[in-house]
């Protein structure tokens, strides 16, 4: 169990609790975070769960897999530390992490 802060593009912050083993997308959807839809249910097929991590956490998590990379390449507002939230499984070490959301999803 831990806390994650989701920050909308207008700087609105949402601090939510998570259970390790969920995806970032699922944590966001479970807490009705605006702008994270997760339309494909986490199958890496819709791109509606785009999140922007800190560079520190992006490096810690390792590079996106090929299918995630393909989806990210079509994502508006992609940043150098962008990930699809459904492909990031949260761990206890992520307690306190801040995740930024783009203004628009696919
Ligand atoms: Fe569809 Fe992540 S929920 S790509």
Backbone and ligand atoms as CSV (ligand in chain L), in Angstrom:
chain,resi,resn,atom,element,x,y,z
A,1,UNK,N,N,0.843,-1.200,0.000
A,1,UNK,CA,C,0.000,0.000,0.000
A,1,UNK,C,C,0.879,1.252,0.000
A,2,UNK,N,N,0.433,2.237,-0.754
A,2,UNK,CA,C,1.176,3.470,-0.795
A,2,UNK,C,C,0.334,4.558,-1.416
A,3,UNK,N,N,0.946,5.685,-1.665
A,3,UNK,CA,C,0.223,6.801,-2.261
A,3,UNK,C,C,0.906,7.255,-3.542
A,4,UNK,N,N,0.077,7.619,-4.500
A,4,UNK,CA,C,0.546,8.188,-5.763
A,4,UNK,C,C,-0.175,9.511,-5.955
A,5,UNK,N,N,0.552,10.499,-6.461
A,5,UNK,CA,C,-0.077,11.771,-6.801
A,5,UNK,C,C,-0.175,11.880,-8.313
A,6,UNK,N,N,-1.403,11.992,-8.812
A,6,UNK,CA,C,-1.633,12.266,-10.226
A,6,UNK,C,C,-1.813,13.771,-10.377
A,7,UNK,N,N,-1.123,14.356,-11.336
A,7,UNK,CA,C,-1.182,15.797,-11.561
A,7,UNK,C,C,-1.727,16.054,-12.963
A,8,UNK,N,N,-2.886,16.691,-13.037
A,8,UNK,CA,C,-3.475,17.016,-14.326
A,8,UNK,C,C,-2.680,18.126,-15.012
A,9,UNK,N,N,-2.936,18.332,-16.304
A,9,UNK,CA,C,-2.187,19.330,-17.063
A,9,UNK,C,C,-2.358,20.737,-16.500
A,10,UNK,N,N,-3.495,20.971,-15.788
A,10,UNK,CA,C,-3.721,22.299,-15.200
A,10,UNK,C,C,-3.209,22.374,-13.756
A,11,UNK,N,N,-2.434,21.378,-13.370
A,11,UNK,CA,C,-1.776,21.316,-12.062
A,11,UNK,C,C,-2.712,20.873,-10.926
A,12,UNK,N,N,-3.918,20.427,-11.258
A,12,UNK,CA,C,-4.794,19.857,-10.237
A,12,UNK,C,C,-4.209,18.534,-9.771
A,13,UNK,N,N,-4.083,18.385,-8.457
A,13,UNK,CA,C,-3.440,17.192,-7.911
A,13,UNK,C,C,-4.467,16.259,-7.273
A,14,UNK,N,N,-4.247,14.971,-7.458
A,14,UNK,CA,C,-5.080,13.945,-6.845
A,14,UNK,C,C,-4.153,12.958,-6.141
A,15,UNK,N,N,-4.265,12.880,-4.839
A,15,UNK,CA,C,-3.447,11.926,-4.085
A,15,UNK,C,C,-4.318,10.708,-3.788
A,16,UNK,N,N,-3.890,9.547,-4.245
A,16,UNK,CA,C,-4.695,8.330,-4.094
A,16,UNK,C,C,-3.831,7.211,-3.512
A,17,UNK,N,N,-4.499,6.245,-2.941
A,17,UNK,CA,C,-3.792,5.085,-2.402
A,17,UNK,C,C,-3.779,3.971,-3.437
A,18,UNK,N,N,-2.769,3.130,-3.366
A,18,UNK,CA,C,-2.691,2.008,-4.305
A,18,UNK,C,C,-2.248,0.756,-3.580
A,19,UNK,N,N,-2.594,-0.363,-4.185
A,19,UNK,CA,C,-2.106,-1.672,-3.759
A,19,UNK,C,C,-1.055,-2.109,-4.769
A,20,UNK,N,N,0.081,-2.558,-4.309
A,20,UNK,CA,C,1.108,-3.065,-5.210
A,20,UNK,C,C,0.523,-4.188,-6.061
A,21,UNK,N,N,0.923,-4.206,-7.325
A,21,UNK,CA,C,0.445,-5.242,-8.235
A,21,UNK,C,C,-0.591,-4.746,-9.216
A,22,UNK,N,N,-1.196,-3.596,-8.922
A,22,UNK,CA,C,-2.116,-2.980,-9.878
A,22,UNK,C,C,-1.302,-2.217,-10.915
A,23,UNK,N,N,-1.951,-1.875,-12.012
A,23,UNK,CA,C,-1.284,-0.994,-12.969
A,23,UNK,C,C,-1.601,0.450,-12.615
A,24,UNK,N,N,-0.755,1.349,-13.092
A,24,UNK,CA,C,-1.028,2.779,-12.891
A,24,UNK,C,C,-2.380,3.144,-13.474
A,25,UNK,N,N,-2.710,2.579,-14.628
A,25,UNK,CA,C,-4.012,2.855,-15.253
A,25,UNK,C,C,-5.132,2.418,-14.328
A,26,UNK,N,N,-5.028,1.220,-13.766
A,26,UNK,CA,C,-6.107,0.713,-12.919
A,26,UNK,C,C,-6.261,1.558,-11.663
A,27,UNK,N,N,-5.145,1.975,-11.089
A,27,UNK,CA,C,-5.206,2.844,-9.912
A,27,UNK,C,C,-5.933,4.142,-10.274
A,28,UNK,N,N,-5.607,4.698,-11.438
A,28,UNK,CA,C,-6.246,5.946,-11.865
A,28,UNK,C,C,-7.738,5.746,-12.109
A,29,UNK,N,N,-8.091,4.685,-12.822
A,29,UNK,CA,C,-9.506,4.432,-13.131
A,29,UNK,C,C,-10.290,4.164,-11.843
A,30,UNK,N,N,-9.724,3.372,-10.956
A,30,UNK,CA,C,-10.408,3.053,-9.693
A,30,UNK,C,C,-10.681,4.306,-8.865
A,31,UNK,N,N,-9.868,5.335,-9.080
A,31,UNK,CA,C,-10.019,6.568,-8.315
A,31,UNK,C,C,-10.602,7.715,-9.154
A,32,UNK,N,N,-11.146,7.355,-10.322
A,32,UNK,CA,C,-11.821,8.328,-11.191
A,32,UNK,C,C,-10.941,9.537,-11.501
A,33,UNK,N,N,-9.678,9.272,-11.795
A,33,UNK,CA,C,-8.783,10.367,-12.163
A,33,UNK,C,C,-9.174,10.860,-13.554
A,34,UNK,N,N,-9.482,12.146,-13.692
A,34,UNK,CA,C,-9.894,12.658,-15.005
A,34,UNK,C,C,-8.784,12.493,-16.041
A,35,UNK,N,N,-9.161,12.062,-17.238
A,35,UNK,CA,C,-8.195,11.985,-18.324
A,35,UNK,C,C,-7.536,10.638,-18.487
A,36,UNK,N,N,-7.779,9.709,-17.599
A,36,UNK,CA,C,-7.275,8.350,-17.787
A,36,UNK,C,C,-8.489,7.457,-17.992
A,37,UNK,N,N,-8.664,7.016,-19.233
A,37,UNK,CA,C,-9.865,6.241,-19.554
A,37,UNK,C,C,-9.625,4.735,-19.522
A,38,UNK,N,N,-8.492,4.306,-20.010
A,38,UNK,CA,C,-8.215,2.871,-20.037
A,38,UNK,C,C,-9.229,2.103,-20.869
A,39,UNK,N,N,-9.537,2.628,-22.043
A,39,UNK,CA,C,-10.619,2.070,-22.867
A,39,UNK,C,C,-10.434,0.604,-23.240
A,40,UNK,N,N,-9.205,0.162,-23.408
A,40,UNK,CA,C,-9.001,-1.232,-23.851
A,40,UNK,C,C,-8.828,-2.174,-22.665
A,41,UNK,N,N,-8.942,-1.666,-21.470
A,41,UNK,CA,C,-8.850,-2.527,-20.298
A,41,UNK,C,C,-7.440,-2.965,-19.960
A,42,UNK,N,N,-6.468,-2.298,-20.537
A,42,UNK,CA,C,-5.084,-2.618,-20.207
A,42,UNK,C,C,-4.394,-3.516,-21.208
A,43,UNK,N,N,-4.949,-3.616,-22.415
A,43,UNK,CA,C,-4.382,-4.494,-23.449
A,43,UNK,C,C,-3.359,-3.786,-24.333
A,44,UNK,N,N,-2.976,-2.580,-23.965
A,44,UNK,CA,C,-1.976,-1.833,-24.734
A,44,UNK,C,C,-2.465,-1.582,-26.161
A,45,UNK,N,N,-3.748,-1.290,-26.290
A,45,UNK,CA,C,-4.328,-1.161,-27.626
A,45,UNK,C,C,-5.096,0.130,-27.859
A,46,UNK,N,N,-5.157,1.022,-26.875
A,46,UNK,CA,C,-5.986,2.214,-27.083
A,46,UNK,C,C,-5.214,3.520,-26.866
A,47,UNK,N,N,-4.232,3.511,-26.039
A,47,UNK,CA,C,-3.449,4.720,-25.778
A,47,UNK,C,C,-4.178,5.756,-24.937
A,48,UNK,N,N,-5.207,5.374,-24.228
A,48,UNK,CA,C,-5.949,6.343,-23.408
A,48,UNK,C,C,-5.503,6.321,-21.944
A,49,UNK,N,N,-4.302,5.861,-21.733
A,49,UNK,CA,C,-3.779,5.800,-20.361
A,49,UNK,C,C,-2.386,6.410,-20.288
A,50,UNK,N,N,-2.126,7.341,-21.214
A,50,UNK,CA,C,-0.806,7.987,-21.303
A,50,UNK,C,C,-0.493,8.741,-20.012
A,51,UNK,N,N,0.656,8.478,-19.446
A,51,UNK,CA,C,1.136,9.199,-18.271
A,51,UNK,C,C,2.580,9.626,-18.518
A,52,UNK,N,N,2.989,10.635,-17.800
A,52,UNK,CA,C,4.366,11.123,-17.916
A,52,UNK,C,C,5.020,11.002,-16.542
A,53,UNK,N,N,6.056,10.196,-16.498
A,53,UNK,CA,C,6.761,9.928,-15.249
A,53,UNK,C,C,7.918,10.908,-15.079
A,54,UNK,N,N,8.483,10.911,-13.893
A,54,UNK,CA,C,9.741,11.632,-13.727
A,54,UNK,C,C,10.808,10.859,-14.505
A,55,UNK,N,N,11.873,11.523,-14.884
A,55,UNK,CA,C,12.951,10.829,-15.596
A,55,UNK,C,C,13.568,9.754,-14.700
A,56,UNK,N,N,13.593,10.021,-13.405
A,56,UNK,CA,C,14.145,9.044,-12.464
A,56,UNK,C,C,13.353,7.740,-12.518
A,57,UNK,N,N,12.037,7.853,-12.435
A,57,UNK,CA,C,11.215,6.642,-12.438
A,57,UNK,C,C,11.161,5.995,-13.818
A,58,UNK,N,N,11.197,6.811,-14.853
A,58,UNK,CA,C,11.226,6.248,-16.202
A,58,UNK,C,C,12.454,5.354,-16.354
A,59,UNK,N,N,13.578,5.801,-15.870
A,59,UNK,CA,C,14.814,5.010,-15.963
A,59,UNK,C,C,14.729,3.762,-15.103
A,60,UNK,N,N,14.191,3.887,-13.915
A,60,UNK,CA,C,14.102,2.735,-13.015
A,60,UNK,C,C,13.241,1.625,-13.589
A,61,UNK,N,N,12.193,2.007,-14.301
A,61,UNK,CA,C,11.236,1.004,-14.787
A,61,UNK,C,C,11.709,0.290,-16.040
A,62,UNK,N,N,12.683,0.836,-16.708
A,62,UNK,CA,C,13.163,0.184,-17.921
A,62,UNK,C,C,12.377,0.636,-19.133
A,63,UNK,N,N,12.887,0.305,-20.305
A,63,UNK,CA,C,12.296,0.782,-21.551
A,63,UNK,C,C,10.955,0.108,-21.816
A,64,UNK,N,N,10.039,0.825,-22.452
A,64,UNK,CA,C,8.767,0.216,-22.840
A,64,UNK,C,C,8.984,-0.939,-23.816
A,65,UNK,N,N,8.113,-1.933,-23.754
A,65,UNK,CA,C,8.165,-3.050,-24.711
A,65,UNK,C,C,7.778,-2.541,-26.100
A,66,UNK,N,N,8.046,-3.352,-27.123
A,66,UNK,CA,C,7.802,-2.923,-28.508
A,66,UNK,C,C,6.354,-2.510,-28.749
A,67,UNK,N,N,5.407,-3.283,-28.232
A,67,UNK,CA,C,4.001,-2.941,-28.492
A,67,UNK,C,C,3.617,-1.631,-27.792
A,68,UNK,N,N,4.172,-1.399,-26.618
A,68,UNK,CA,C,3.906,-0.129,-25.933
A,68,UNK,C,C,4.563,1.017,-26.694
A,69,UNK,N,N,5.775,0.782,-27.158
A,69,UNK,CA,C,6.491,1.814,-27.910
A,69,UNK,C,C,5.711,2.207,-29.166
A,70,UNK,N,N,5.135,1.216,-29.841
A,70,UNK,CA,C,4.346,1.509,-31.047
A,70,UNK,C,C,3.155,2.396,-30.700
A,71,UNK,N,N,2.483,2.083,-29.618
A,71,UNK,CA,C,1.323,2.878,-29.218
A,71,UNK,C,C,1.762,4.273,-28.782
A,72,UNK,N,N,2.855,4.349,-28.049
A,72,UNK,CA,C,3.349,5.657,-27.605
A,72,UNK,C,C,3.722,6.547,-28.788
A,73,UNK,N,N,4.215,5.924,-29.856
A,73,UNK,CA,C,4.653,6.721,-31.009
A,73,UNK,C,C,3.482,7.451,-31.659
A,74,UNK,N,N,2.265,7.008,-31.394
A,74,UNK,CA,C,1.074,7.666,-31.957
A,74,UNK,C,C,0.396,8.584,-30.943
A,75,UNK,N,N,0.985,8.699,-29.773
A,75,UNK,CA,C,0.343,9.411,-28.676
A,75,UNK,C,C,0.638,10.908,-28.728
A,76,UNK,N,N,-0.410,11.741,-28.732
A,76,UNK,CA,C,-0.146,13.187,-28.696
A,76,UNK,C,C,0.522,13.577,-27.383
A,77,UNK,N,N,1.337,14.593,-27.435
A,77,UNK,CA,C,2.003,15.118,-26.237
A,77,UNK,C,C,2.998,14.130,-25.639
A,78,UNK,N,N,3.488,13.213,-26.455
A,78,UNK,CA,C,4.469,12.280,-25.903
A,78,UNK,C,C,5.690,13.037,-25.396
A,79,UNK,N,N,6.147,12.633,-24.228
A,79,UNK,CA,C,7.358,13.222,-23.651
A,79,UNK,C,C,8.431,12.133,-23.593
A,80,UNK,N,N,9.638,12.527,-23.266
A,80,UNK,CA,C,10.730,11.546,-23.245
A,80,UNK,C,C,10.577,10.539,-22.108
A,81,UNK,N,N,9.725,10.844,-21.138
A,81,UNK,CA,C,9.499,9.892,-20.047
A,81,UNK,C,C,8.042,9.411,-20.017
A,82,UNK,N,N,7.421,9.378,-21.189
A,82,UNK,CA,C,6.035,8.911,-21.280
A,82,UNK,C,C,5.951,7.396,-21.164
A,83,UNK,N,N,4.894,6.926,-20.564
A,83,UNK,CA,C,4.566,5.493,-20.544
A,83,UNK,C,C,3.053,5.355,-20.687
A,84,UNK,N,N,2.633,4.151,-21.007
A,84,UNK,CA,C,1.218,3.824,-20.926
A,84,UNK,C,C,0.967,3.293,-19.521
A,85,UNK,N,N,0.015,3.889,-18.850
A,85,UNK,CA,C,-0.223,3.530,-17.456
A,85,UNK,C,C,-0.586,2.069,-17.257
A,86,UNK,N,N,-1.185,1.464,-18.277
A,86,UNK,CA,C,-1.583,0.055,-18.125
A,86,UNK,C,C,-0.384,-0.875,-18.154
A,87,UNK,N,N,0.752,-0.372,-18.612
A,87,UNK,CA,C,1.937,-1.216,-18.718
A,87,UNK,C,C,2.906,-1.009,-17.560
A,88,UNK,N,N,2.528,-0.160,-16.621
A,88,UNK,CA,C,3.371,0.098,-15.443
A,88,UNK,C,C,2.700,-0.520,-14.224
A,89,UNK,N,N,3.295,-1.558,-13.697
A,89,UNK,CA,C,2.769,-2.209,-12.505
A,89,UNK,C,C,3.375,-1.520,-11.284
A,90,UNK,N,N,2.503,-1.066,-10.391
A,90,UNK,CA,C,3.002,-0.313,-9.245
A,90,UNK,C,C,3.544,-1.264,-8.170
A,91,UNK,N,N,4.593,-0.810,-7.545
A,91,UNK,CA,C,5.238,-1.572,-6.479
A,91,UNK,C,C,5.292,-0.715,-5.227
A,92,UNK,N,N,5.564,-1.357,-4.115
A,92,UNK,CA,C,5.656,-0.606,-2.861
A,92,UNK,C,C,6.717,0.489,-2.934
A,93,UNK,N,N,7.752,0.262,-3.741
A,93,UNK,CA,C,8.813,1.271,-3.870
A,93,UNK,C,C,8.296,2.558,-4.507
A,94,UNK,N,N,7.144,2.481,-5.161
A,94,UNK,CA,C,6.612,3.666,-5.830
A,94,UNK,C,C,5.797,4.552,-4.885
A,95,UNK,N,N,5.763,4.212,-3.633
A,95,UNK,CA,C,5.058,5.051,-2.661
A,95,UNK,C,C,5.596,6.478,-2.734
A,96,UNK,N,N,4.689,7.439,-2.917
A,96,UNK,CA,C,5.091,8.844,-2.968
A,96,UNK,C,C,5.390,9.366,-4.354
A,97,UNK,N,N,5.277,8.519,-5.368
A,97,UNK,CA,C,5.631,8.954,-6.721
A,97,UNK,C,C,4.581,9.936,-7.254
A,98,UNK,N,N,5.024,10.833,-8.125
A,98,UNK,CA,C,4.139,11.784,-8.789
A,98,UNK,C,C,4.090,11.452,-10.274
A,99,UNK,N,N,2.874,11.413,-10.814
A,99,UNK,CA,C,2.649,11.066,-12.213
A,99,UNK,C,C,1.896,12.218,-12.866
A,100,UNK,N,N,2.409,12.701,-13.969
A,100,UNK,CA,C,1.747,13.809,-14.674
A,100,UNK,C,C,0.891,13.270,-15.811
A,101,UNK,N,N,-0.189,13.975,-16.086
A,101,UNK,CA,C,-1.114,13.571,-17.131
A,101,UNK,C,C,-1.061,14.589,-18.264
A,102,UNK,N,N,-1.159,14.130,-19.504
A,102,UNK,CA,C,-1.182,15.067,-20.620
A,102,UNK,C,C,-2.536,15.762,-20.699
A,103,UNK,N,N,-2.603,16.824,-21.492
A,103,UNK,CA,C,-3.895,17.507,-21.643
A,103,UNK,C,C,-4.865,16.654,-22.442
A,104,UNK,N,N,-4.345,15.939,-23.448
A,104,UNK,CA,C,-5.209,15.129,-24.299
A,104,UNK,C,C,-4.694,13.700,-24.372
A,105,UNK,N,N,-5.629,12.762,-24.444
A,105,UNK,CA,C,-5.282,11.362,-24.692
A,105,UNK,C,C,-5.626,11.038,-26.136
A,106,UNK,N,N,-5.272,9.861,-26.580
A,106,UNK,CA,C,-5.656,9.438,-27.936
A,106,UNK,C,C,-7.157,9.318,-28.040
L,1,LIG,FE1,FE,-5.476,0.878,-23.376
L,1,LIG,FE2,FE,-3.462,1.337,-21.728
L,1,LIG,S1,S,-5.520,1.023,-21.242
L,1,LIG,S2,S,-3.394,1.221,-23.888
